[in-house]
Amino acid sequence: KQTQQHSISTQEHREERKKMATTTTEATTTTNGEDQKQSQNLRHQEVGHKSLLQSDDLYQYILETSVYPREPESMKELREVTAKHPWNIMTTSADEGQFLNMLIKLVNAKNTMEIGVYTGYSLLATALALPEDGKILAMDVNRENYELGLPIIEKAGVAHKIDFREGPALPVLDQLVADEKNHGTYDFIFVDADKDNYINYHKRLIDLVKVGGVIGYDNTLWNGSVVAPADAPMRKYVRYYRDFVLELNKALAADPRIEICMLPVGDGITICRRIS
């Protein structure tokens, strides 16, 4: 979320959205059967940022069968509001929101952190899962986006659980790490922010999360680009952050302080459980 805020202009977002719309139109207007199938595959590659499944129909089945029927009304409302925002590609997918909600309950999290908020869909999923006295330290460089979803969060009755800080996360993390009383105090941390700082976040978060606690890093399959040839056609922002994601994945796999599980949920999420 902070990624695009820092490095991608609004104009670039508009250009990418136009490309997506153009590709969608081509997919629906092609009459030749084989060409149409090929166009649909290309369309999936364009719009599949939130799903790495090879079939849009299969992804839709997951949403309609297990996600949407159980999605809280407040999350549905926020998802629909966010869909109208020009940067809606930054939002957490509905299936990932459901996954985070359950994961937080499974680990009995109470004290949590979120780096990268956008309009707050994943934040709301977390807040709804936490007990009444649960807390979320939430950080993002753009308060305006957060305030778009804030009325819905307030209506859901969970705004009191959120401590929102506007600005870069690293200075806040440095302050927390500097005080040893904060070490090992977080049960769950979710990172969906500037990919070029993921490694820097991890160096600090590993001290703040408790042993047995969980850190979730979003976008670790990065639109599937992690297995694409270096010269493959990619959107500008995908290409730019690809190497940072690859660096993170390599570092997490080699870190003896954590157990990891990389899941093809949304755009890929790596779950890290601190073991030492």
PyMOL commands that set and color helices and strands:
alter all, ss='L'
color gray80, all
select helices_A, chain A and resi 2-7+10-29+33-50+56-70+73-83+88-90+94-106+121-129+143-155+159-161+169-178+180-182+195-208+222-227+236-254
alter helices_A, ss='H'
color red, helices_A
select strands_A, chain A and resi 111-115+135-140+162-166+186-191+209-218+258-263+269-274
alter strands_A, ss='S'
color yellow, strands_A
deselect
rebuild
show_as cartoon
